[in-house]
Amino acid sequence: MQSLNEGERIAFTSCIEVVLMRSGNIYYHAVLSKLEAYYNCRALQLLENIEHLRDVLKEVYGKQYDSILDNISAETDQLENLDEFKARFFKIMKS
């Protein structure tokens, strides 16, 4: 399984944050607040426990969750050499 170096982790996390910010400031802050409150997880730790991110995104976005995943997928398409990690990430996020 591919693990990310720090630069790749920051780039992937930034893609997620860009999508969440585009969806609205309230949603973005709700996601970050819930991650910290429920799991003591900060923005740069989003990829350490993808399941936590999935659960919070489902809670915050509800029926829009699949759309958010599509947007994250499109945003991360610009990242090169991360196909194995992206496949694992989206497998978890779609479960």
Secondary structure, DSSP 4 states (H G I P E B T S, - for coil): -----HHHHHHHHHHHHHHHHHH-HHHHHHHHHHHHHHH---GGGTTTSHHHHHHHHHHHHGGGHHHHHHHHHHHHTT--S-HHHHHHHHHHHT-
